[in-house]
Amino acid sequence: MNTINVVAAVIKHKDKIFATQRGYGEFKGGWEFPGGKVESGEEPEAALIREIQEELNTEIKVHDMIGTIEYDYPTFHLRMSCYWCSVVSGQLELLEHEAARWLGRDELYSVSWLPADWQVLGEIEGEM
Ligand SMILES: Nc1nc2c([nH]c(=O)n2[C@H]2C[C@H](O)[C@@H](COP(=O)(O)OP(=O)(O)OP(=O)(O)O)O2)c(=O)[nH]1
């Protein structure tokens, strides 16, 4: 099965994190951390900065890695590294997503996350 390498931004502000709802494709309607595929030869942190600029018109700073999810979807294997991030400049405009929410610790499980994402929520919850 082919593996896709994805990076995801867990953008934190005060005690909330930013979740987005996919606006298109196979997983439309599911909630995720914004990000996307790492291009060949690209450093993960640079890929994440690029993706957030493209999707949200916002410059971020990438902090520590939270963890790497490994998940088998029916047609591909996902390897997704998640990083704590903060906004440097920009307004988190939804250029590709359907909706977004700032979630507090007690609201973390209140959206329909993509299947792979559940793996990392415990880690995030523990560090919020
Ligand atoms: N960005 C992101 N993708 C996730 C998450 N959870 C999860 O299973 N995925 C999956 C969905 C997609 O199959 C894949 C990410 O691909 P993508 O479509 O966002 O990547 P991209 O922006 O480079 O996309 P494209 O140009 O190919 O449309 O990872 C998540 O929290 N964030």
The ligand as an SDF file (V2000), in Angstrom:
LIG
                    3D

 32 34  0  0  0  0  0  0  0  0999 V2000
   -4.2250   17.9910    6.5480 N   0  0  0  0  0  0  0  0  0  0  0  0
   -4.6660   16.9270    7.1750 C   0  0  0  0  0  0  0  0  0  0  0  0
   -4.8520   15.7570    6.4940 N   0  0  0  0  0  0  0  0  0  0  0  0
   -5.3140   14.7150    7.2060 C   0  0  0  0  0  0  0  0  0  0  0  0
   -5.6130   14.7900    8.5970 C   0  0  0  0  0  0  0  0  0  0  0  0
   -6.0620   13.5780    9.0120 N   0  0  0  0  0  0  0  0  0  0  0  0
   -6.0640   12.7590    7.9480 C   0  0  0  0  0  0  0  0  0  0  0  0
   -6.4270   11.5870    7.9320 O   0  0  0  0  0  0  0  0  0  0  0  0
   -5.6140   13.4450    6.8300 N   0  0  0  0  0  0  0  0  0  0  0  0
   -5.4940   12.8710    5.5090 C   0  0  0  0  0  0  0  0  0  0  0  0
   -6.5100   13.3680    4.5370 C   0  0  0  0  0  0  0  0  0  0  0  0
   -5.7770   13.3320    3.2090 C   0  0  0  0  0  0  0  0  0  0  0  0
   -5.8920   12.0190    2.6880 O   0  0  0  0  0  0  0  0  0  0  0  0
   -4.3360   13.5640    3.6040 C   0  0  0  0  0  0  0  0  0  0  0  0
   -3.8970   15.0050    3.4500 C   0  0  0  0  0  0  0  0  0  0  0  0
   -3.8980   15.3520    2.1580 O   0  0  0  0  0  0  0  0  0  0  0  0
   -4.3630   16.7790    1.6500 P   0  0  0  0  0  0  0  0  0  0  0  0
   -5.3430   16.5430    0.5910 O   0  0  0  0  0  0  0  0  0  0  0  0
   -4.7400   17.6770    2.7870 O   0  0  0  0  0  0  0  0  0  0  0  0
   -2.9850   17.2720    1.1220 O   0  0  0  0  0  0  0  0  0  0  0  0
   -2.7180   18.4540    0.1150 P   0  0  0  0  0  0  0  0  0  0  0  0
   -3.2470   19.7280    0.7100 O   0  0  0  0  0  0  0  0  0  0  0  0
   -1.2700   18.3520   -0.1980 O   0  0  0  0  0  0  0  0  0  0  0  0
   -3.6830   18.0180   -1.0030 O   0  0  0  0  0  0  0  0  0  0  0  0
   -3.8940   18.0370   -2.5360 P   0  0  0  0  0  0  0  0  0  0  0  0
   -3.1220   19.1860   -3.0630 O   0  0  0  0  0  0  0  0  0  0  0  0
   -3.4270   16.6730   -2.9560 O   0  0  0  0  0  0  0  0  0  0  0  0
   -5.3850   18.1810   -2.5820 O   0  0  0  0  0  0  0  0  0  0  0  0
   -4.2270   13.2290    4.9760 O   0  0  0  0  0  0  0  0  0  0  0  0
   -5.4170   16.0170    9.2740 C   0  0  0  0  0  0  0  0  0  0  0  0
   -5.6500   16.1730   10.4890 O   0  0  0  0  0  0  0  0  0  0  0  0
   -4.9470   17.0480    8.5220 N   0  0  0  0  0  0  0  0  0  0  0  0
  1  2  1  0
  2  3  2  0
  2 32  1  0
  3  4  1  0
  4  5  2  0
  4  9  1  0
  5  6  1  0
  5 30  1  0
  6  7  1  0
  7  8  2  0
  7  9  1  0
  9 10  1  0
 10 11  1  0
 10 29  1  0
 11 12  1  0
 12 13  1  0
 12 14  1  0
 14 15  1  0
 14 29  1  0
 15 16  1  0
 16 17  1  0
 17 18  2  0
 17 19  1  0
 17 20  1  0
 20 21  1  0
 21 22  2  0
 21 23  1  0
 21 24  1  0
 24 25  1  0
 25 26  2  0
 25 27  1  0
 25 28  1  0
 30 31  2  0
 30 32  1  0
M  END
$$$$
